[in-house]
Amino acid sequence: MATTRARALAGTPPIVAQRSWMQRLRRTDLLVALIFLLPNLIGFLVFTARAVVEAFRLSFYRADLLTPEVWVGLGNYERLLNDQLFHKVLLNTAYYAFTSVPLAIIVGLLLGLAVNVPLRGITLFRTAYFMPVVSSVVAIALLWQFLYNSDFGLINETLRAVGVRNPPVWLSDPNWAMPALILMSVWRQGGYNMVLFLAGLQGIPQHLYEAAEIDGASRWSRFWHITLPMLSPTTFFVLIISIIGSFQVFDQALILTNGGPANATNTIVMYIYNTGWQDFKMGYAAAIAWILFMLLFGLTLLQWMYQRRWVHYE
């Protein structure tokens, strides 16, 4: 094969021959990449894209799975404008997202910095902090239900021990139910963010720190002017996936509070679930789902537009 290629390129200038060879190599790499992506692409087209298109079509109908569908046009979307419960769950979800995401990013960064040290046994701590991510959400929620118990829960017992006479009734008080949900979610999400930040920290060239230390830069100055800028691509990725995931919160709220009390922890995805699979208003649920999609698409697009101002890739 090498002899044939050499003969074919014998009368070709070296630069042109090299370009021709590189182009064929790129085509081969592209073909191999497409072959590896093909199963996932087929699964996306069959199980995801088709469902998305069907949900968009269904959002223009009144459908309940029991009677024939009725065309209502934009009626489902117009109804959302006057749906007070939808407004409440939208505010609940925004409150959850814009509170839990910054806290989870800060916790993940602090954990990443803490475990990014060459100590014996540090892998054990990394594994322990990551365990909540791979643990069952149901088991975690049941554990936190016990911790939040107002009578004998560990959290309230600790508060009483330090002098708090009337600790919060966490899951029964509309003012404390959402903070309780946020606290559990930050605890669970922190380990995942830790792994991402740890990968970013280990990719920062050490000679930057050495040069800054020689120049007399303090530890805080090195962190502010080297670590944070070099971690900006990782932070941007964590921010994107965290916001998308936070707007889709469902299982934690369902198990901990079932959306209560007084809809204080009812979220958009839970509202979609209740509307579609309990009230059988499939068309209305599809319209809510598409509102959620457009909201997430807008937030992601906005972040992509402004990421050039603070994300440094070099």
C-alpha positions in Angstrom: 0.0 0.0 0.0 2.8 2.4 0.9 4.5 1.6 -2.5 1.4 2.3 -4.4 0.8 5.6 -2.6 4.4 6.6 -3.2 4.1 5.9 -6.9 0.9 7.8 -7.1 2.5 10.8 -5.5 5.9 10.5 -7.2 5.2 13.3 -9.7 3.3 15.5 -7.2 5.0 18.4 -5.3 5.6 17.5 -1.7 3.3 20.2 -0.3 0.4 19.1 -2.5 1.0 15.4 -1.8 1.0 16.1 2.0 -2.3 18.1 1.7 -3.9 15.3 -0.4 -2.8 12.7 2.2 -4.1 14.9 5.1 -7.5 15.3 3.4 -7.9 11.6 3.0 -6.9 11.1 6.6 -9.5 13.6 7.8 -12.2 11.9 5.7 -11.3 8.6 7.2 -11.4 10.1 10.7 -14.8 11.7 10.0 -16.1 8.4 8.7 -14.9 6.5 11.8 -16.4 9.2 14.0 -19.8 8.9 12.2 -19.8 5.1 12.6 -19.3 5.4 16.3 -22.0 8.1 16.6 -24.4 6.2 14.4 -26.1 4.1 17.2 -26.6 7.2 19.4 -27.9 9.1 16.4 -30.4 6.4 15.5 -31.5 6.2 19.1 -32.0 10.0 19.2 -34.0 10.1 15.9 -36.2 7.1 17.0 -36.8 7.8 20.7 -36.2 11.6 21.2 -36.6 13.6 18.0 -39.8 11.8 17.1 -41.3 12.4 20.6 -40.3 16.1 20.4 -42.0 16.6 17.1 -45.1 14.7 18.3 -45.2 16.9 21.5 -45.1 20.0 19.3 -48.0 18.8 17.2 -49.9 17.8 20.3 -49.5 21.2 21.9 -52.0 22.6 19.3 -54.7 20.1 20.3 -57.0 19.3 23.2 -56.1 15.6 23.9 -56.8 13.3 26.8 -56.0 9.9 25.3 -59.7 8.9 25.7 -61.5 11.0 23.2 -60.6 12.2 19.7 -58.1 15.1 19.5 -59.6 18.5 18.9 -57.7 21.3 17.2 -57.4 24.4 19.4 -54.5 26.2 17.7 -52.8 28.5 20.2 -55.5 27.9 22.8 -53.2 25.9 25.1 -50.5 28.6 25.0 -53.1 31.4 25.6 -54.4 29.5 28.5 -51.0 29.5 30.1 -51.1 33.3 30.3 -53.9 33.1 32.8 -52.8 29.9 34.6 -51.9 31.1 38.1 -50.5 27.7 39.1 -48.2 27.7 36.0 -46.9 31.2 37.0 -46.2 29.8 40.5 -44.4 26.7 39.4 -42.4 28.8 37.0 -41.3 31.1 39.8 -40.6 28.1 42.0 -38.4 26.6 39.3 -36.5 29.8 38.7 -36.0 30.3 42.5 -34.6 26.7 42.7 -32.4 27.1 39.6 -30.8 30.5 40.3 -30.2 29.5 44.0 -29.0 26.0 43.7 -26.8 26.4 40.6 -24.4 29.0 42.0 -24.2 27.2 45.4 -23.5 23.9 43.7 -20.8 25.5 41.5 -19.1 27.1 44.5 -19.3 23.8 46.5 -17.9 21.8 43.5 -15.1 24.2 43.0 -14.1 24.2 46.7 -14.2 20.4 46.8 -12.2 20.3 43.6 -9.5 22.5 45.2 -9.6 20.4 48.4 -9.0 17.1 46.6 -6.5 18.4 44.1 -3.6 17.6 46.4 -1.0 14.8 46.1 -1.8 13.1 49.4 -2.0 9.5 50.1 -5.6 8.3 50.3 -7.0 11.3 48.5 -8.8 9.0 46.1 -10.9 7.8 48.9 -12.1 11.3 49.6 -12.8 11.9 45.9 -14.9 8.7 45.8 -16.8 9.6 49.0 -17.7 13.1 47.7 -18.8 11.6 44.4 -21.0 8.8 45.9 -24.2 10.9 46.1 -24.1 11.4 42.4 -24.3 7.7 41.6 -26.6 6.8 44.5 -30.3 6.3 44.0 -32.3 9.6 44.2 -35.0 7.7 46.0 -32.7 6.5 48.7 -31.1 10.0 49.1 -34.5 11.7 49.3 -35.7 9.2 52.0 -32.5 9.8 53.9 -33.0 13.6 53.8 -36.6 13.2 54.8 -35.3 11.6 58.0 -32.8 14.4 58.5 -35.4 17.0 58.0 -37.9 15.4 60.4 -39.0 18.2 62.8 -39.3 16.0 65.8 -36.3 13.7 65.8 -34.3 14.6 62.7 -30.6 15.1 63.0 -30.7 18.7 61.7 -33.2 19.9 64.2 -31.6 18.0 67.0 -28.3 19.7 66.2 -30.1 23.1 66.1 -31.7 22.5 69.5 -28.3 21.4 70.9 -26.8 24.8 69.9 -29.6 26.8 71.5 -32.3 27.1 68.7 -35.6 26.7 70.5 -37.9 26.5 67.6 -36.1 25.0 64.6 -37.8 25.1 61.2 -40.5 22.5 60.3 -38.6 22.0 57.1 -40.9 20.0 54.8 -44.2 21.3 56.2 -43.4 25.0 56.1 -43.9 26.8 52.7 -41.1 29.2 53.6 -38.6 26.4 54.3 -39.6 23.6 52.0 -37.8 25.0 48.9 -34.6 25.8 50.8 -34.6 22.3 52.1 -34.9 20.9 48.6 -32.1 23.2 47.4 -29.8 22.1 50.3 -30.2 18.5 49.4 -29.7 19.1 45.7 -26.5 21.1 46.3 -25.2 18.3 48.5 -25.9 15.8 45.7 -24.7 17.9 42.8 -21.5 19.1 44.4 -19.7 15.9 43.8 -20.4 15.9 40.1 -19.1 19.4 39.8 -16.1 18.5 41.8 -15.0 15.9 39.3 -15.4 18.4 36.4 -13.4 21.1 38.3 -10.8 18.6 39.3 -10.2 17.7 35.6 -9.9 21.4 34.8 -7.5 22.1 37.7 -5.2 19.2 36.7 -5.1 20.6 33.2 -3.7 24.0 34.3 0.1 24.2 33.4 2.1 24.3 36.6 4.7 26.6 35.2 2.1 29.4 35.4 2.0 29.0 39.2 5.7 28.7 39.4 6.3 31.9 37.5 3.7 33.8 39.6 5.2 32.5 42.8 8.7 33.7 41.7 7.2 37.1 41.0 5.9 37.2 44.5 2.2 36.7 43.8 0.2 35.6 46.9 -1.9 32.5 47.0 -5.1 34.5 46.6 -3.6 36.4 43.6 -2.6 33.1 41.9 -6.1 31.8 42.4 -7.8 34.9 41.1 -5.5 35.6 38.2 -4.5 32.1 37.1 -6.9 29.4 38.5 -10.2 31.1 37.8 -9.4 32.3 34.2 -7.9 28.9 33.3 -11.0 27.2 34.7 -13.5 29.4 32.8 -14.2 26.8 30.1 -14.9 24.2 32.7 -17.1 26.7 34.7 -19.0 27.6 31.5 -19.7 23.9 30.8 -20.8 23.3 34.4 -23.0 26.4 34.3 -24.8 25.3 31.1 -25.5 21.7 32.2 -26.4 22.8 35.8 -29.0 25.3 34.6 -30.5 22.8 32.2 -30.7 20.2 34.9 -32.1 22.5 37.5 -35.0 23.5 35.4 -35.8 19.9 35.0 -35.9 19.1 38.7 -38.6 16.5 39.4 -37.7 13.4 41.4 -36.3 15.2 44.5 -39.4 17.4 44.8 -41.8 14.5 44.1 -40.3 12.2 46.9 -39.5 14.9 49.5 -42.7 17.0 49.4 -44.8 15.9 46.4 -44.8 19.5 45.4 -46.1 20.8 48.7 -46.8 22.4 51.0 -49.2 24.7 49.2 -47.3 24.1 45.9 -44.2 25.7 47.4 -42.0 23.0 45.8 -44.1 22.4 42.7 -41.9 22.7 39.6 -42.4 22.9 35.9 -41.6 19.3 35.2 -43.8 18.1 38.1 -46.6 20.3 36.7 -46.2 18.7 33.3 -46.3 15.2 34.9 -49.4 16.0 36.9 -51.2 17.7 34.0 -50.4 15.0 31.5 -50.5 11.7 33.5 -52.9 12.6 36.3 -55.3 15.0 34.7 -54.8 13.5 31.2 -54.6 16.9 29.6 -51.9 15.8 27.1 -52.2 18.8 24.8 -51.9 21.3 27.6 -48.9 19.4 29.1 -47.2 19.4 25.7 -47.6 23.2 25.5 -46.0 23.5 29.0 -43.2 21.3 27.9 -42.5 23.4 24.8 -42.5 26.6 26.9 -39.9 24.9 29.1 -37.9 24.0 26.0 -38.0 27.6 24.6 -37.0 28.9 28.0 -34.0 26.6 28.3 -33.0 27.3 24.7 -33.2 31.1 25.3 -31.1 30.8 28.5 -28.5 28.6 26.8 -28.3 30.9 23.8 -27.9 33.9 26.1 -25.0 32.2 27.8 -23.3 31.4 24.5 -23.6 35.0 23.4 -22.0 36.4 26.6 -19.4 33.6 27.2 -16.8 35.4 25.0 -16.6 38.1 27.7 -15.4 35.8 30.4 -14.4 32.4 29.0 -10.8 32.1 28.0 -9.8 29.1 25.9 -6.1 29.9 25.8 
